[in-house]
Amino acid sequence: MNTISKYILKNTLKTQVVIFSILMLIFMSQSFIRFISHASRGKIPAELVTQLMSLAIPAMANFMLPLSLFLAILLTMGNLCSQSEMVVMRSVGYSQNRILAIVLCLAFITAGINGVCTAFLAPWCEAKSLEIIDNARKDPSMFTLDSGRFLNLMDNVIYIENMEDADPSGAEHKAGSGGSELPDHLKNASSGNIMRQIYILSQGNESRHIPPSVTIANEGRVRYDKNFLPWLTLKSGLRYEGPLKDGQFEVLYFDKYTALIPESQKTFEPAKVSAKSTRDLLKTSATVPEKAELEWRIVQPLSVLVLSLMVVPLSMVNPRKGRFAKVIPAIMFYLSYYLFAFGIKSGMTRGHVSLMPGLFILPVIYLLLFAIPFNLSDTERFRRLGSRFKRRRSSNV
């Protein structure tokens, strides 16, 4: 690789890294705000925000890698043209084919990273994050009990009006006959605070014939036994149940009510198709949405190559017009590509678009209609053909 090729490769790669870092920082900040909002409303434990943020990185990288490469090529080549460096390169015999070779080198690397993220890392991280959230919602010790906010726990919504510090001298830190200590987070939950004015809304369970209910208590505490099982003790309260089978409501008064907080018996299964592994999507028994997701994962790396080929001629501008002369048209091509991709995928999922050719037709169309013609339009052979066509047209006139 000569000096000019190294110069172009270095500038393009450096620009891509900068753009990728800025885009990731912006979208990670948005994700952080969203997770913090969920944690403040009690949907997820605050302790899991950092872990969920790290698991969201591969999914964001899937979209940021192609865009960062597209913008890096567009800005780098536009800068070379605006400063007349491209004119000097061509005058010494540096053709556009060499530029395409450098761009394809970066495109293959980016497509490889994008393929690994799309096929393996992103589905695994998404399934892991869903599993973490699902397990956290089953475990009340993962949620920090606090006053003035709603806490979602399984099929219950809990609201605590006030929290008071308990007397640590009366707390039981030991659990079980063996004298084994509780873990720190369970120990703090078992000996921590006294809840005042508690409101519990339960959605009920039709399969178990458990009606919806609302429980109100003046005082309550959570304790853990030697088997690390959580027990909720409420004092001085009442419970509204209903509607029952006959349409009536039942009101129960109690001085003290102790109940085991049940754990969900459901096994975790990724609800989202995007969270399923590529191996599962390759099975012959895969559904239509799963096959559409598989095509999407295959097409994404191919899209990087097609868009990279298309952006090179779009970035070649007249030095008098400036580096940003073709930025808007290039971005419009990029947006149209992914808008069509999302539309085709949505149609395939709903059964409105055939699975074959499905998403595979999109990179082929953009390659034949845009990428190849755009690159041929700047070649000497194409110019000769254009000049011959003009001569024939003028002679016929």
N, C-alpha and C positions, 0 to 999 in steps of 0.2 A: 504493500500500500504506500503510495507516494505521499508527499507532503500536503498536497491540496486535498486529497481524500481524507487524510488524518484531520486536517483543519475542519472540513465540513462535518465529519463524524463527531469530532469533539464538540463543536458548537451545537449541533443538533441534539446530542446526548445531554449536554449540560442544560440546554433549554428544556428538554423533556423532563429532566429531574426536577428542575425548578417549578415548572407548571404542575407536575404531578404532586409535588409537596404542597403547593398552595391549594390545589383542589382538594387534596385529602384533608388538609387543615380546616378548610371551610366546611366540608361535609361531616368531618368528625366533630366539629363544634356543634353543628346542627343535631347530630345524633346524641351528643352529650346532653344538650338541652332537653331533648326528647326523653332520654332515660332519667334525667333528674326530675322532669315533670311527672313521669310515671312513679318514681320513688316517693315524691312528695304526696302523691295521691294514694299511696299504699298499694299500688299494683305490683311493684317489685321491691325487694329489700334494697336499701341504700348501699349495703356492703357489696352488692353484685354489679354496681354501675361500671366500675373499672373493668371487671371481667367481661361483661357484655360488650363494652366498647372495643376491647381487643379482639373479640370474636367477630365483630362487624367489619373489621378491616379488609379481609379478602373479598367480601361482597362489594364493598365500595371500590376496591382496586379493579374489579371486573369492568366497571364503567369508566374509571379514571385513566386506566392505562391506554386504551385506544384514543381517548380524547386528548390526552397529554402528548402522544406521539403525533397525532394529526396537527395540533396547534404548533408543536415544536418544528415540524417540517415546514409548515406554512410561514411561520415567523422567521425561521433561519434562512430559507431560500428567498423570501421576500426582502430580507435585510441584505443578502448578497446582491440581489438585483438592484435595489435602490442605491447602493453604494458603488454600482458599476463593476463590482468584482466578478460577477457572472460573465460580463462582456469580455473581460480580460482572460478569464478561464477558457472561454470558447475560442478566443483568438489564438491561444497556444495549443489548441487541439483537445481541450477537455470537454468531451461531449456530454449530452444529457444522459446517455446510457450509463456512464460512470456514476452520475448522481443517483440514478435509479438503483444501481447495484448497492450503493451505500444505504439508501433508504430501505431497500429490501432486507439488507443485513439487520438493521435496527427493527424492521417490521417482524422478521422471523423470531428475533429474540423476544420482542414484546408479545407476539402471538403465542410463543411457547409459555411465557409466564402467565399470560391470560388464560391459556388452555388448562394449565395446572390449577389455577385458582378456580376456574369455572367448573372443571370436572371433579375436583377432589377437595380443595381447601374450603371453598365457599359453602358447598352443601354440608360438609362435616361441621363447620363452625356454626351454621344456622341451626342444624339439628342439635348441636351441643347447647346453644343458647336457649332453644325452646325447652330442652330437657332440664336445664338449670332453673329456668323460670317455673316450669311445672313442678319440680321437686321443692322449690322454695315455697310455692303456694300450698304445698301439702304439709310443710313443716312450720308450725307457728313460731318456733324459736328463731327462725331466720328473720322474722319481722320485728322491728323495734316498736314496742308499744309506746305510744305517745298520745298526748291529749290534743283535742282540737282537729283531728283528721280521721278520715275513713280508712279502714284497713280491710282489704279483700283477702279472705282466708277460705279457700275451697268454695263452698256454696254459701258462705256467710259474709256479711258485711258488718264490721264492728266499729262503733264510735265510742270514744271515751272522752268525757267532758273534762275530767281533771285527774291528775296523777300526783300521788303523795309518796314521799320516801318512807319505806318501812323501817322498822327497828331491826338493825342487823344482828342484835344479840339474840333475838328469837328465831332467826332464820335457821333452817336445817340445811347445812352444807353437805352433810353425809347422806348417802343414799344406799339402802340395802343392808342386809345383815353382814355382808363382807366388809363394810366400811369403805367401799370405793367411793371416790369423790366424783361429783358430776363434772362434766366439761365446763369450762369457764363461761361460755355463752348460756348454757343451761343453768349454771349456778347463779348467774346474775338475774336470769329470768325468774328463778324459783325463790330467790331471797330479796328481790328488788323492790318494786313499787306496789302500792295499793291503788287500785283503780276506783274512781268515784264516778257515779252516774254513768252506767254502762248501758249501751243500746246495741242489741244484736238482732240483725235481720237475717232470717234463714229462708232460703228459697224452697226448702222441702225436697222430697224425693218421691215421685209417683210410683216407681217400681217397688219401693219399700213401704208404700202407703204412709209416708210421713208428710203431713200437711205443712204449708208455709207457716212461719211463726215470727213473732216479734217479742223479744225478751228485754225487760227493763229491770235493772238492779241498782241499788244504792251503793253497793261495795262489791269488789271482786278481786281475786288474786289467781295467779297461775303458778302451779307447783309441779315439780317433776319427781316421779318415784324412782326406785332403784333400777327399774328397767328403762329409764329415760323416757317414759311416757308422760305426756302433758295432761294435767288435770285442772279444770277450771272450777273454781268455787265462787258462787255468787251469794250474796246476802241481801235480805229485805227487798224482794222484787216481785214481779208478776210477769206472766207469759200469756200472750194472745196467740191462739192457734186457729187456723181456718183460712178459707172456708172448708168445713168438713163435707162428708158425702151428702148430708142432708142440707147443705148450704148454710149451716149455723156456725157461729164462732164460739170458742171455748176460752175462758179466762181462768188461769191458775195462779194462786198466790203462794208464795213460799218465803220461809225465814232463812233457809240455807239450802242451796242447790249445788251439788257437786257432780260433775260429769267429765268423762274422758273425752278429750278432743280427738276425734277419729282421724285416722290417716286414710287417704284415698287408696282404694284397692285397684285403681286403674293402672295398667302398664303404659309406659310412655310410647307413643307412636308419633312420628313426625306428621303433623297435620298438613303442612304445606308441601306441595310437590317439589318446590325448589330446595327443600331440606332433605330430600331423599338422595341416596348415593347413586352414582352413575351405574354401578353394577345392578342395582334394583331396577333402574330405568331400562336396562338392556334386556330384561326378561321378556319372554314372548307374551306373558300375561299382563303386560303393562297396559294401562288405560290410555285413552286418547290424550288427556292432559299430560300424562307422564311421557308419552311419545313426543308431544309438542315441546316439553321441557328438554328432552334429549336432543332434539334437533336444534334448539336454541343454544345448547352448550357446544354443539359441534360447529355451528355457524359463527359463533363469536370470534374464535381465532381466525377464521377465513375472512371475516369482515375487516380485521386489522390489516390484512394484506391488500385487500381490494381498495380500501380507503387510502392506504399509503401510496398505492400506485396512482390513484386519482388526484391526490393533493399536490403531487410534484408539478405537473403542468399548470395547475391552478395557482401555484405560488410564484410562477415566473411572470414578473410584471415589468413594465417599462420604467426605467429609472426616473423619468420625468413625472410619473404618476404616484410614486411613493410606494412604500412597502405594504401598505394596507389597501391597495387598490382592489385586490380580489379576495379580501378576507371575508366580506359578507357573503358573496356567492359561494365560497368554499364552505363556510359554516352552514349555509342553507342546504348544500348537498349532504353534509354530514347529518343534519337534523332530519332531512327527508328520509335518509337511509334508515335511521333508527325508528322514525315514526312508522314507516312501512313495516319494519321488522316487528315492532310491538303490535301493530294492527294485524299482521298475518298470524302472529302467535296467539293473539286473543281470538281470532277467528277459528284457528285450529282447535283451541281449547273448547270452544263452544260448538264445534262441529260444523261451522259454516265454510271452512276452507279445508281442502283435501290435504292429507298428511304427505302426499307425494304429488308434486315436488316440494310443496310446503315452503319452509324457510330457505331451502337450498336454492330456489329460483332467484332470490333477491341478490346475492353476491354475483351470480352469473349475469343477471341483467345489468347491474351497475358496471361490471367488468366489460361487457360487450358494448354497451351504449355510451359509457362515459370514460372509463379508465383507459382502454385501448385507443379509442379515437382521440382523446385529449393528448396522449403521448405521441401518437403518429402525426398530429397536426404540426409539430415543431421539428419534424425531420426534413432532410434535404429532398428525399424521394417524394414526400407529400407536397412539398413546395413545387417541385417540377411538374407533378401531376396537376396541381392547381393552375400553374402557368399555362400548361397545354390546354386545359379546359377553357381558360379565358381566351386563348388565341382562337380556338375553334369557335367559341361563341361570338367573338368579334368578327371572324371571317364569314360566319353565317349571316351576320347582320349586314 
